[in-house]
Amino acid sequence: MKTEKYSALLDDDIRAAFPDDVSVNEALRTIVSAAQALANRTSISKTKRRKHYYEKKTNCRVVAKSKGKVLYETPMLTSSPRKRKEIVSHQRKLLRQKHPELKNLKDVTYELEWFEGTRWVPDKG
């Protein structure tokens, strides 16, 4: 193997840390190896990535109302505001299973509420 010599001017502080050719080459090989390892690293697949792991979650419930009066409410659960549609859809199904008479009422609305401080507040989304 033919080796070529390259020269590089080192600053004084670097020269003090790497006093000879061997130490400079060893340090550069370590850097190259680390860079290659990073480049070859397989990324976590989208299905395994916990994208919303650190997302703020808060207490909520769904209430079944008729003419402004609360008929039934779901137990409190903890979820994130971005799941509004899924929360209401799922909790509506649970309320209808537990209280079949809700299916026959025409003017029933299902509203999401969030627990803020000491009271329940209607969803603004």
N, C-alpha and C positions, 0 to 999 in steps of 0.2 A: 504494500500500500504506500503510495507516494504521499508524503505530507508536505504541505506548503506552510511556510511561516508567515504569519501576519503580525504586524506590530500595532499596538494601540497605546496611546498616551493615557496614563492613569493619573487621576488627581491624587494629591498627597494622602488624603484620608483613605482612599481606596487602596493605594499602594501599601499603606500601613496594614490594612486588613488582609491583603493578598500579597505576601512578600515574594512569591515565585510563580513560575508558569503553571506548575502543577495545581496550586490552590486556585488560580484564576480559572483554569480549565474545569476543575471539579465544580466550582460554583456555577459556571455557565452551563455545564451538563445538567446540574440539578434544576436550573431554571427551565431549560429546554424540556426536560423530562416532565416537569410539573405542567408546563403549557400543553404538551401533547396529551397528558392524562386528562386535562380539562377539556380539550378539544374532542377527545374520544369518549368522554363520559356520556352515558345514555341518559336522556332526560326522563323524568317521571311522566308516564302517560297521562293524558287528560282525565281518564276515568279514575286514576288513582290519586290525582292531585286534590288536595283538600283546599280548594280555592276559597271557600267561605268559612274556613275554620275559625278565623279571628273576628268574624263578623259579629256585630253587637246583636244580642238576642234579648228579648224582653217578654214579660208576661202578657198574655192575651186571652181572650175568650170570644165566643160567638154567641149572640143572643138572638132568639126568635121573637119578633115583635109583631103585634097586630094592633093597628090603630094607636100606635105610640106606647102601648102597654107591653111590658116584657112578659112573655108567656113562659119561656124556658131559656136556660143558659147552659153552656157547656162548662165543664170543669176548667179551671185555669191551666194553661199550658205555656211553655216557653218556646218562642220561635222568632224568626227574623222578619222584619217588615217586607222584605222583598218577596216573601212567600204568601202575600195577602190572598191571592186567588185560590191557591191550594188549601190554605187554612179554612177559608169560608166553605169551599166545596166539600172538603172532608168532614168538617164539623156539622154542616147541614145534613149530610147523610147520616151521621151518628144520631143527631137529634131526631130525625124522621124515623129511624129504627127504634129508638127508645120511646118516642111519642108519636105513634102512627096517625093520630088525629091531625097532626100538622099537614099531612098530605092532602087532606080534604079542605083545609082552609085556604081561601083564595087570596086574602090580603096579608099574608105572612111575609115579612121581610127578615133576612138574616144579616145581621150587622156585626162587624168585627170591632172589638174594643181593646184598647191597650191600657195596661195598668201604669199610671204615671203618678208618682208620689204616693198619695193615699186614696186615689179614686180612679174609677174607670172612665176613660175618655174615648169617644167615638173615633174610628179610623178616619184620617184625613185624605188617604190615598185613594 
